[in-house]
Amino acid sequence: MTEAVPEDAFLACARAGLCHVKGMIAFLRGTVAESYPQRLILDVHGVGYEVIVPLSTFDRLNPLPGRELTLKTYLHVRENMQVLYGFATDAERDIFLLLIERVSGIGPATAIAILGSLEQFKQAVVGGDVSGIARAKGVGKKTAERIVLELKDKVGLAATWEAQAQGATSQAAGDAELALIALGFKQVESRKAIAAHLKDHPETWTS
């Protein structure tokens, strides 16, 4: 059961993109030293960080060598290795965390493969398209069914994406809602809190 958090506190947390940060490295800002479709070497003050990225991030950032960029990161620690994953946006990282933490049978590598076609994945979850989700590398029918069950039926994430697609909520407000869901709040709770905040502060998340 998620412990109640004062509204302004967790909304501020969501806006800052810090609600879900659990590792030692929350982001990296540096220059691209080497660039491959799912792997970057980022030079940060003379230290080269190897970062695994989904194709959605690669396409969004177009990380050519010599280009400066910022990656939102997640450090995955195992007994015999540490792997750094990077994302173009907080929303991408939130979805990654929801997949590896909420859906049994999905590890970081599979989550990265799923995020390779992020918009198609969102549409598939909203529509309950199991076969569409199962096209991702490493995802079979049963795993795809679990994804729909967890993200659409239990978490309610599909409602957030559907509202964004229909223009019922702004991109920024929807991303803040996603951050709260990744933190462990229910979709309904998150939407109510954001709606209450916007009522008092209408200038917030207008983009």
N, C-alpha and C positions, 0 to 999 in steps of 0.2 A: 504494500500500500504506500502510495507516495505521500510524504509529509507535506502538509499545507504550507505554502510559501506566500508571504504577503504579495498582493497583486503588483504593486509598483516594483517590488524587488525582482520578481521573476520576469516581468515585462522588460525591465531595464537589462536584465541578463540576456533575454532573447534578442533585443535590439543590438546588443554588443556582440552577439554571436559567441557567447562564452558559456551558455548553459550546459553544453554537452562536452566541453573540453575535459578529457580525463587523462591525457598523456602529459609528458613533460614538455613537448614541443607543440604549441598551439598553431603557429604559423611560421613560414620562412619567407624572407624577402631577399632576393639576390639576383645574380646574373646567370643565365642559362649557359652552362659549359658544354654539355652534350644533350642531344635531344633525340628520343626515339618515341614511337607511337604510345607506348605505355610505361616509359621510363625516362626520367630526366635526371641529369646531374646539375645541381644548383650550387653555384659558387657563392657562399655567404661569408664575406670577409676572409677569403682565402681558404675556407674549409668547404670541401665538396660533399654535398649531401645527395645520396641516391634516393630518389623519390618515385614510388610507383603511382601512376595516375591513370584514371579511366579515359577512354577515348573522348568522352564528352568534355573533359577538362582540356585535353590536348587540342581538340578542335576549337574550343572557345578562346584559349589563350594564344594559339599559334606560336609555341615557344621556340622560336629560332635561336640558334646559338648567338650569344651576345646581347640578347634581349633581357631587360630587367623585369621581373614579375614577382608577385606575391602568391603563395600557396597556403591555403588552410590545410592543416595537417593532422594526422592521427598516427600515433606511434603504437604499433602492435607488438607487444612483447611476449615472446614464448620462451620456453626453457633454454633453447639452444640458439635463438636468433632474435633480432629486433628488425622490424620492417617499418619504414616510414611511408605512409600513403598521403598523397596530396590531392587537393581539390581546388577548383577555380572559385567556388562559392561555399558559403556556410550551408546552403540548402543541399548541395551535393554531398557534403560531409554528413549532414543529418540523415539523409536517406541511407548512406553507407552504414552508419551506426545502427539505424533501425533494422536493417537487413541482418547484420551480424549478431545483434543482440536479441532480436525478437523472433527470428525465424530459425528454427532448428535445422541443422544440415547446411547452413550457409556460412562459409568462412570468408575472409577478406578477398581472396582471389576470385571467388565466384561473385561476390558483391561488386568488385571492380568490373568484371565482365558484364554484369547486368547494367551498370551505369554507363556502359559504352554507348547505349542507345537510350538516353535518359528520357526524352520526350515520348518515344514509343513505349517505354516502360510505364510511364505515368498513365498514358492512355489505356494500356492493357490492364493496369490495376483498377482504374476507374470503371472500365467496362467488364471487369472480371474475366478477361481473355487469358485463360490458362495456357492455351497453345501458343499465344504470342509471347508470353513470358518464358515458356519452356524453350524458345529458340536460342536463348542466351547460352553461351558455353558453360557447361557444368550444371545446368538446370534441367532436371527431368520433370515429368508431369506431376509427380507427387510433391516435389519441392515447389513447383509453380503454384500448386493448389494451396500449399501452406502459406506462401507469400500473400495470395489473395485473402486467405482466412485471417492472417495476422494484420496486414496493413489496411485492408478494406473493411473487413467485418469487425475485428476486435479493436483496432486502433482508430479507425475512422479516417485514415489519411486520404482516402479517395474523395471524401467530401471537401477537403481542403483544396485538392488539385482541381476538382470540378468547379468550385467557386472561383478559382483563379482563371480557369479557362473561359468561364462565362462572363468574367468581368465583375462578378458580384463582390469581389474583394481585391485590393491592390496586390501587386506582386510582393511588395515589402511586408504588408500585413500577413499575407499568406506564408511568407518565409518565416516570419516571427511565430506564427501558429505552428509551423513545422518544427521549429526549434523547441517549443514547449512540449510537443508530442514526443520528440526525441528524448527529452528530459524525463518523460514518464507520465505527463499529464494527458488526460483524455482529450480527444478532439473537441468535444462539447465544452469542457471546462476552459480550454485554451481560447476558443472562439468567444465565449462569454466574457472572459477577462480582457481580451483585446478590444471587444466592442465597448466595454465599460470604459476602458482607457481612452478610446477614440472619442467617446461622448464628451469626456472632460478635456481632451486635448486633440481636437480635430485636425490640427496641423501635422500630427504624427502619421507616418507611413502613408503619405498621400501619393507616392510614386507608383 
